[in-house]
Amino acid sequence: MAQIARRVQLKAEILQAFGAYTRDAETAMQQTQHGSRPLLWSDADSDRAKQVRKGDIVAQYCRPTPESLICTLQATRQALIGT
């Protein structure tokens, strides 16, 4: 049975962290679009790129932020588009 989600008010620190995250993400996307930054996260570091080319699975610790919201968004973005 479907449940109705109730509205919640996000804490100011989460909103600030999300604002900073989106600004950083937009800057990174612009750099990628203009060719000054690699598209794939693995290509941003030569050692990571070598590991990936060998077939290794490479991961990076995602530092927690308020309520781990931003960490989850970063991990999802990396999994989906590789940046």
MOPAC internal coordinates of N, CA, C and O (Angstrom, degrees):
PM7 1SCF
backbone

  N    0.0000 0     0.00 0     0.00 0    0    0    0
  C    1.4322 1     0.00 0     0.00 0    1    0    0
  C    1.5334 1   109.00 1     0.00 0    2    1    0
  O    1.2310 1   120.48 1   -47.35 1    3    2    1
  N    1.3111 1   116.68 1   132.65 1    3    2    1
  C    1.4563 1   122.11 1  -179.05 1    5    3    2
  C    1.5222 1   110.53 1   -69.21 1    6    5    3
  O    1.2310 1   121.57 1   -35.82 1    7    6    5
  N    1.3230 1   114.61 1   144.18 1    7    6    5
  C    1.4560 1   120.36 1   177.09 1    9    7    6
  C    1.5193 1   109.22 1  -113.79 1   10    9    7
  O    1.2310 1   120.94 1   -30.87 1   11   10    9
  N    1.2913 1   115.80 1   149.13 1   11   10    9
  C    1.4547 1   120.76 1   178.10 1   13   11   10
  C    1.5233 1   108.67 1   -90.81 1   14   13   11
  O    1.2310 1   120.96 1   -51.93 1   15   14   13
  N    1.3234 1   115.76 1   128.07 1   15   14   13
  C    1.4628 1   120.28 1   178.06 1   17   15   14
  C    1.5193 1   109.49 1   -77.68 1   18   17   15
  O    1.2310 1   121.31 1   -39.45 1   19   18   17
  N    1.3037 1   115.10 1   140.55 1   19   18   17
  C    1.4554 1   118.12 1   177.61 1   21   19   18
  C    1.5234 1   109.93 1   -96.52 1   22   21   19
  O    1.2310 1   121.11 1   -28.74 1   23   22   21
  N    1.2723 1   115.48 1   151.26 1   23   22   21
  C    1.4613 1   122.25 1  -178.48 1   25   23   22
  C    1.5268 1   109.48 1   -72.01 1   26   25   23
  O    1.2310 1   121.21 1   -41.35 1   27   26   25
  N    1.3233 1   115.29 1   138.65 1   27   26   25
  C    1.4612 1   120.39 1   177.19 1   29   27   26
  C    1.5217 1   108.98 1  -127.25 1   30   29   27
  O    1.2310 1   120.85 1   -25.76 1   31   30   29
  N    1.2992 1   115.97 1   154.24 1   31   30   29
  C    1.4684 1   122.05 1   176.50 1   33   31   30
  C    1.5211 1   107.45 1  -102.35 1   34   33   31
  O    1.2310 1   120.50 1   -59.12 1   35   34   33
  N    1.3252 1   116.65 1   120.88 1   35   34   33
  C    1.4580 1   120.27 1   179.51 1   37   35   34
  C    1.5240 1   110.12 1   -74.38 1   38   37   35
  O    1.2310 1   121.22 1   -33.27 1   39   38   37
  N    1.3256 1   115.26 1   146.73 1   39   38   37
  C    1.4615 1   121.01 1   177.89 1   41   39   38
  C    1.5247 1   109.19 1   -67.41 1   42   41   39
  O    1.2310 1   121.25 1   -28.27 1   43   42   41
  N    1.3230 1   115.22 1   151.73 1   43   42   41
  C    1.4680 1   120.64 1  -179.66 1   45   43   42
  C    1.5239 1   111.20 1   -58.31 1   46   45   43
  O    1.2310 1   119.97 1   141.82 1   47   46   45
  N    1.3338 1   117.66 1   -38.18 1   47   46   45
  C    1.4656 1   119.79 1  -178.62 1   49   47   46
  C    1.5293 1   111.51 1   -65.74 1   50   49   47
  O    1.2310 1   120.17 1   147.09 1   51   50   49
  N    1.3261 1   117.27 1   -32.91 1   51   50   49
  C    1.4653 1   120.27 1   177.56 1   53   51   50
  C    1.5244 1   109.90 1   -70.13 1   54   53   51
  O    1.2310 1   120.79 1   136.59 1   55   54   53
  N    1.3205 1   116.10 1   -43.41 1   55   54   53
  C    1.4652 1   119.60 1   178.22 1   57   55   54
  C    1.5230 1   111.32 1   -61.93 1   58   57   55
  O    1.2310 1   120.34 1   139.14 1   59   58   57
  N    1.3298 1   116.95 1   -40.86 1   59   58   57
  C    1.4710 1   120.57 1   178.62 1   61   59   58
  C    1.5263 1   110.36 1   -65.81 1   62   61   59
  O    1.2310 1   120.58 1   136.37 1   63   62   61
  N    1.3339 1   116.49 1   -43.63 1   63   62   61
  C    1.4634 1   120.14 1   179.71 1   65   63   62
  C    1.5224 1   110.48 1   -63.66 1   66   65   63
  O    1.2310 1   120.42 1   139.86 1   67   66   65
  N    1.3324 1   116.80 1   -40.14 1   67   66   65
  C    1.4552 1   119.97 1   179.30 1   69   67   66
  C    1.5255 1   110.57 1   -66.70 1   70   69   67
  O    1.2310 1   120.29 1   140.83 1   71   70   69
  N    1.3318 1   117.06 1   -39.17 1   71   70   69
  C    1.4632 1   120.49 1   176.64 1   73   71   70
  C    1.5213 1   111.44 1   -60.79 1   74   73   71
  O    1.2310 1   120.59 1   135.84 1   75   74   73
  N    1.3265 1   116.48 1   -44.16 1   75   74   73
  C    1.4698 1   120.69 1   178.43 1   77   75   74
  C    1.5296 1   110.41 1   -64.93 1   78   77   75
  O    1.2310 1   120.71 1   138.47 1   79   78   77
  N    1.3247 1   116.24 1   -41.53 1   79   78   77
  C    1.4651 1   120.97 1   178.68 1   81   79   78
  C    1.5276 1   111.02 1   -60.46 1   82   81   79
  O    1.2310 1   120.36 1   133.88 1   83   82   81
  N    1.3339 1   116.92 1   -46.12 1   83   82   81
  C    1.4631 1   119.00 1  -177.59 1   85   83   82
  C    1.5219 1   111.06 1   -67.69 1   86   85   83
  O    1.2310 1   120.04 1   143.07 1   87   86   85
  N    1.3252 1   117.53 1   -36.93 1   87   86   85
  C    1.4787 1   119.48 1   176.56 1   89   87   86
  C    1.5239 1   110.40 1   -62.74 1   90   89   87
  O    1.2310 1   120.68 1   134.27 1   91   90   89
  N    1.3396 1   116.30 1   -45.73 1   91   90   89
  C    1.4704 1   120.11 1   178.75 1   93   91   90
  C    1.5237 1   111.42 1   -63.13 1   94   93   91
  O    1.2310 1   120.75 1   138.06 1   95   94   93
  N    1.3239 1   116.17 1   -41.94 1   95   94   93
  C    1.4657 1   120.46 1   179.92 1   97   95   94
  C    1.5264 1   111.24 1   -64.06 1   98   97   95
  O    1.2310 1   120.30 1   137.86 1   99   98   97
  N    1.3263 1   117.03 1   -42.14 1   99   98   97
  C    1.4671 1   120.54 1   179.18 1  101   99   98
  C    1.5215 1   110.81 1   -64.65 1  102  101   99
  O    1.2310 1   120.44 1   139.36 1  103  102  101
  N    1.3248 1   116.76 1   -40.64 1  103  102  101
  C    1.4702 1   120.26 1   177.31 1  105  103  102
  C    1.5261 1   110.01 1   -62.23 1  106  105  103
  O    1.2310 1   120.66 1   135.10 1  107  106  105
  N    1.3281 1   116.35 1   -44.90 1  107  106  105
  C    1.4650 1   120.38 1   179.65 1  109  107  106
  C    1.5300 1   111.11 1   -62.89 1  110  109  107
  O    1.2310 1   120.19 1   139.53 1  111  110  109
  N    1.3279 1   117.24 1   -40.47 1  111  110  109
  C    1.4704 1   120.29 1   179.38 1  113  111  110
  C    1.5282 1   111.06 1   -65.43 1  114  113  111
  O    1.2310 1   120.32 1   141.00 1  115  114  113
  N    1.3258 1   117.00 1   -39.00 1  115  114  113
  C    1.4605 1   119.87 1   178.16 1  117  115  114
  C    1.5280 1   110.30 1   -65.17 1  118  117  115
  O    1.2310 1   120.56 1   138.74 1  119  118  117
  N    1.3385 1   116.54 1   -41.26 1  119  118  117
  C    1.4664 1   120.02 1   178.88 1  121  119  118
  C    1.5220 1   110.52 1   -64.02 1  122  121  119
  O    1.2310 1   120.27 1   140.57 1  123  122  121
  N    1.3246 1   117.09 1   -39.43 1  123  122  121
  C    1.4616 1   120.79 1   177.72 1  125  123  122
  C    1.5196 1   110.56 1   -65.41 1  126  125  123
  O    1.2310 1   120.97 1   136.61 1  127  126  125
  N    1.3163 1   115.74 1   -43.39 1  127  126  125
  C    1.4680 1   120.68 1  -178.96 1  129  127  126
  C    1.5245 1   111.23 1   -61.98 1  130  129  127
  O    1.2310 1   120.15 1   144.30 1  131  130  129
  N    1.3334 1   117.32 1   -35.70 1  131  130  129
  C    1.4690 1   120.95 1  -177.60 1  133  131  130
  C    1.5282 1   112.64 1   -90.90 1  134  133  131
  O    1.2310 1   120.64 1  -178.52 1  135  134  133
  N    1.3384 1   116.39 1     1.48 1  135  134  133
  C    1.4557 1   119.78 1   175.07 1  137  135  134
  C    1.5126 1   115.68 1    84.38 1  138  137  135
  O    1.2310 1   119.37 1  -173.53 1  139  138  137
  N    1.3285 1   118.81 1     6.47 1  139  138  137
  C    1.4605 1   120.04 1  -179.67 1  141  139  138
  C    1.5274 1   111.83 1   -91.66 1  142  141  139
  O    1.2310 1   120.34 1  -178.12 1  143  142  141
  N    1.3208 1   116.96 1     1.88 1  143  142  141
  C    1.4664 1   122.31 1   179.02 1  145  143  142
  C    1.5254 1   107.12 1  -146.54 1  146  145  143
  O    1.2310 1   120.09 1   -41.69 1  147  146  145
  N    1.3529 1   117.44 1   138.31 1  147  146  145
  C    1.4693 1   119.03 1  -179.51 1  149  147  146
  C    1.5264 1   111.54 1   -66.78 1  150  149  147
  O    1.2310 1   120.90 1   -27.72 1  151  150  149
  N    1.3168 1   115.88 1   152.28 1  151  150  149
  C    1.4576 1   121.00 1   178.82 1  153  151  150
  C    1.5216 1   111.20 1   -69.28 1  154  153  151
  O    1.2310 1   120.42 1   134.26 1  155  154  153
  N    1.3115 1   116.80 1   -45.74 1  155  154  153
  C    1.4538 1   120.73 1  -175.45 1  157  155  154
  C    1.5236 1   111.58 1   -90.39 1  158  157  155
  O    1.2310 1   121.00 1   -43.11 1  159  158  157
  N    1.3301 1   115.69 1   136.89 1  159  158  157
  C    1.4622 1   122.40 1   178.03 1  161  159  158
  C    1.5259 1   109.88 1   -56.30 1  162  161  159
  O    1.2310 1   120.29 1   140.51 1  163  162  161
  N    1.3130 1   117.05 1   -39.49 1  163  162  161
  C    1.4630 1   120.75 1  -177.53 1  165  163  162
  C    1.5258 1   112.06 1   -65.25 1  166  165  163
  O    1.2310 1   119.66 1   152.47 1  167  166  165
  N    1.3180 1   118.26 1   -27.53 1  167  166  165
  C    1.4623 1   121.23 1  -179.15 1  169  167  166
  C    1.5294 1   113.21 1   -81.96 1  170  169  167
  O    1.2310 1   119.90 1   171.56 1  171  170  169
  N    1.3264 1   117.79 1    -8.44 1  171  170  169
  C    1.4583 1   121.00 1  -179.10 1  173  171  170
  C    1.5293 1   112.29 1   -74.29 1  174  173  171
  O    1.2310 1   120.12 1   166.64 1  175  174  173
  N    1.3193 1   117.38 1   -13.36 1  175  174  173
  C    1.4604 1   122.31 1  -179.12 1  177  175  174
  C    1.5249 1   108.06 1  -136.84 1  178  177  175
  O    1.2310 1   120.38 1   -52.38 1  179  178  177
  N    1.3191 1   116.88 1   127.62 1  179  178  177
  C    1.4728 1   119.85 1  -174.46 1  181  179  178
  C    1.5269 1   112.24 1   -63.58 1  182  181  179
  O    1.2310 1   119.55 1   143.04 1  183  182  181
  N    1.3310 1   118.47 1   -36.96 1  183  182  181
  C    1.4685 1   120.17 1   178.39 1  185  183  182
  C    1.5278 1   111.10 1   -65.47 1  186  185  183
  O    1.2310 1   120.68 1   137.54 1  187  186  185
  N    1.3350 1   116.30 1   -42.46 1  187  186  185
  C    1.4744 1   119.86 1   177.26 1  189  187  186
  C    1.5150 1   110.22 1   -61.69 1  190  189  187
  O    1.2310 1   120.71 1   135.24 1  191  190  189
  N    1.3216 1   116.25 1   -44.76 1  191  190  189
  C    1.4631 1   120.32 1  -178.66 1  193  191  190
  C    1.5264 1   110.77 1   -60.36 1  194  193  191
  O    1.2310 1   120.08 1   138.62 1  195  194  193
  N    1.3382 1   117.44 1   -41.38 1  195  194  193
  C    1.4679 1   121.18 1   178.18 1  197  195  194
  C    1.5203 1   110.74 1   -62.08 1  198  197  195
  O    1.2310 1   120.80 1   136.60 1  199  198  197
  N    1.3356 1   116.08 1   -43.40 1  199  198  197
  C    1.4667 1   119.90 1   179.85 1  201  199  198
  C    1.5232 1   111.27 1   -62.04 1  202  201  199
  O    1.2310 1   120.62 1   136.69 1  203  202  201
  N    1.3266 1   116.42 1   -43.31 1  203  202  201
  C    1.4646 1   120.62 1  -179.63 1  205  203  202
  C    1.5238 1   109.98 1   -64.34 1  206  205  203
  O    1.2310 1   120.41 1   137.20 1  207  206  205
  N    1.3236 1   116.82 1   -42.80 1  207  206  205
  C    1.4665 1   120.23 1   179.28 1  209  207  206
  C    1.5251 1   112.43 1   -62.50 1  210  209  207
  O    1.2310 1   120.73 1   150.04 1  211  210  209
  N    1.3575 1   116.20 1   -29.96 1  211  210  209
  C    1.4682 1   120.40 1   176.54 1  213  211  210
  C    1.5236 1   111.38 1   -75.74 1  214  213  211
  O    1.2310 1   120.24 1   168.00 1  215  214  213
  N    1.3371 1   117.15 1   -12.00 1  215  214  213
  C    1.4549 1   120.92 1  -179.48 1  217  215  214
  C    1.5168 1   113.82 1    99.29 1  218  217  215
  O    1.2310 1   120.64 1  -175.42 1  219  218  217
  N    1.3398 1   116.38 1     4.58 1  219  218  217
  C    1.4622 1   119.86 1   178.23 1  221  219  218
  C    1.5244 1   110.48 1   -72.21 1  222  221  219
  O    1.2310 1   121.19 1   -27.42 1  223  222  221
  N    1.3108 1   115.33 1   152.58 1  223  222  221
  C    1.4566 1   121.13 1   173.16 1  225  223  222
  C    1.5161 1   106.78 1   -92.08 1  226  225  223
  O    1.2310 1   120.59 1   -57.31 1  227  226  225
  N    1.3246 1   116.47 1   122.69 1  227  226  225
  C    1.4567 1   121.75 1  -175.79 1  229  227  226
  C    1.5179 1   108.70 1  -113.21 1  230  229  227
  O    1.2310 1   120.65 1   -47.00 1  231  230  229
  N    1.3230 1   116.36 1   133.00 1  231  230  229
  C    1.4635 1   121.39 1   179.78 1  233  231  230
  C    1.5126 1   109.51 1  -133.30 1  234  233  231
  O    1.2310 1   121.34 1   -17.30 1  235  234  233
  N    1.3045 1   115.05 1   162.70 1  235  234  233
  C    1.4567 1   121.31 1   178.84 1  237  235  234
  C    1.5200 1   108.17 1  -134.36 1  238  237  235
  O    1.2310 1   121.18 1   -42.73 1  239  238  237
  N    1.3124 1   115.34 1   137.27 1  239  238  237
  C    1.4674 1   120.25 1   176.44 1  241  239  238
  C    1.5197 1   109.09 1   -64.38 1  242  241  239
  O    1.2310 1   120.82 1   -46.46 1  243  242  241
  N    1.2880 1   116.03 1   133.54 1  243  242  241
  C    1.4583 1   121.82 1   178.54 1  245  243  242
  C    1.5196 1   107.43 1  -104.12 1  246  245  243
  O    1.2310 1   120.55 1   -69.23 1  247  246  245
  N    1.3177 1   116.56 1   110.77 1  247  246  245
  C    1.4651 1   119.02 1  -176.41 1  249  247  246
  C    1.5311 1   111.23 1   -66.64 1  250  249  247
  O    1.2310 1   120.80 1   -46.08 1  251  250  249
  N    1.3086 1   116.07 1   133.92 1  251  250  249
  C    1.4651 1   119.79 1  -179.04 1  253  251  250
  C    1.5298 1   112.29 1   -65.91 1  254  253  251
  O    1.2310 1   121.00 1   -32.28 1  255  254  253
  N    1.2787 1   115.70 1   147.72 1  255  254  253
  C    1.4552 1   123.08 1   175.13 1  257  255  254
  C    1.5290 1   106.78 1  -129.93 1  258  257  255
  O    1.2310 1   119.17 1     0.91 1  259  258  257
  N    1.3153 1   119.19 1  -179.09 1  259  258  257
  C    1.4693 1   119.49 1  -176.26 1  261  259  258
  C    1.5282 1   112.69 1   -48.15 1  262  261  259
  O    1.2310 1   121.66 1   -57.66 1  263  262  261
  N    1.3269 1   114.43 1   122.34 1  263  262  261
  C    1.4677 1   122.16 1   178.29 1  265  263  262
  C    1.5269 1   112.72 1    61.69 1  266  265  263
  O    1.2310 1   119.51 1  -168.91 1  267  266  265
  N    1.3183 1   118.54 1    11.09 1  267  266  265
  C    1.4707 1   124.46 1  -179.09 1  269  267  266
  C    1.5306 1   113.09 1    59.11 1  270  269  267
  O    1.2310 1   120.06 1  -165.59 1  271  270  269
  N    1.3081 1   117.50 1    14.41 1  271  270  269
  C    1.4581 1   121.40 1  -179.73 1  273  271  270
  C    1.5153 1   111.55 1   -62.67 1  274  273  271
  O    1.2310 1   120.37 1   130.74 1  275  274  273
  N    1.3079 1   116.90 1   -49.26 1  275  274  273
  C    1.4554 1   120.17 1  -176.10 1  277  275  274
  C    1.5275 1   109.70 1   -68.35 1  278  277  275
  O    1.2310 1   120.33 1   141.47 1  279  278  277
  N    1.3097 1   116.97 1   -38.53 1  279  278  277
  C    1.4596 1   120.87 1   178.06 1  281  279  278
  C    1.5227 1   110.14 1   -58.59 1  282  281  279
  O    1.2310 1   120.43 1   135.73 1  283  282  281
  N    1.3045 1   116.79 1   -44.27 1  283  282  281
  C    1.4592 1   121.52 1   179.44 1  285  283  282
  C    1.5231 1   110.47 1   -63.25 1  286  285  283
  O    1.2310 1   120.36 1   137.24 1  287  286  285
  N    1.3287 1   116.92 1   -42.76 1  287  286  285
  C    1.4589 1   120.41 1   178.95 1  289  287  286
  C    1.5236 1   111.29 1   -64.16 1  290  289  287
  O    1.2310 1   120.30 1   138.95 1  291  290  289
  N    1.3337 1   117.03 1   -41.05 1  291  290  289
  C    1.4587 1   120.32 1   179.28 1  293  291  290
  C    1.5191 1   110.68 1   -64.04 1  294  293  291
  O    1.2310 1   120.31 1   135.33 1  295  294  293
  N    1.3129 1   117.02 1   -44.67 1  295  294  293
  C    1.4579 1   120.61 1  -179.54 1  297  295  294
  C    1.5225 1   111.00 1   -63.59 1  298  297  295
  O    1.2310 1   120.74 1   139.78 1  299  298  297
  N    1.3017 1   116.19 1   -40.22 1  299  298  297
  C    1.4708 1   120.43 1   178.97 1  301  299  298
  C    1.5157 1   109.98 1   -65.50 1  302  301  299
  O    1.2310 1   120.16 1   135.24 1  303  302  301
  N    1.3224 1   117.30 1   -44.76 1  303  302  301
  C    1.4586 1   120.64 1  -179.60 1  305  303  302
  C    1.5270 1   109.84 1   -62.60 1  306  305  303
  O    1.2310 1   120.23 1   135.79 1  307  306  305
  N    1.3333 1   117.16 1   -44.21 1  307  306  305
  C    1.4522 1   119.68 1   179.71 1  309  307  306
  C    1.5225 1   111.15 1   -61.87 1  310  309  307
  O    1.2310 1   120.63 1   139.69 1  311  310  309
  N    1.3134 1   116.40 1   -40.31 1  311  310  309
  C    1.4730 1   120.12 1  -179.73 1  313  311  310
  C    1.5232 1   111.57 1   -67.24 1  314  313  311
  O    1.2310 1   120.52 1   143.52 1  315  314  313
  N    1.3312 1   116.61 1   -36.48 1  315  314  313
  C    1.4573 1   119.96 1  -175.52 1  317  315  314
  C    1.5232 1   113.29 1   -83.34 1  318  317  315
  O    1.2310 1   120.28 1   135.36 1  319  318  317
  N    1.3337 1   117.06 1   -44.64 1  319  318  317
  C    1.4635 1   118.11 1  -173.71 1  321  319  318
  C    1.5261 1   113.47 1  -121.87 1  322  321  319
  O    1.2310 1   120.10 1   178.36 1  323  322  321
  N    1.3115 1   117.41 1    -1.64 1  323  322  321
  C    1.4615 1   120.46 1   173.03 1  325  323  322
  C    1.5117 1   115.80 1    76.18 1  326  325  323
  O    1.2310 1   119.51 1  -160.25 1  327  326  325
  N    1.3379 1   118.54 1    19.75 1  327  326  325
  C    1.4691 1   118.44 1   177.97 1  329  327  326
  C    1.4969 1   110.22 1  -124.16 1  330  329  327
  O    1.2310 1   120.10 1   180.00 1  331  330  329

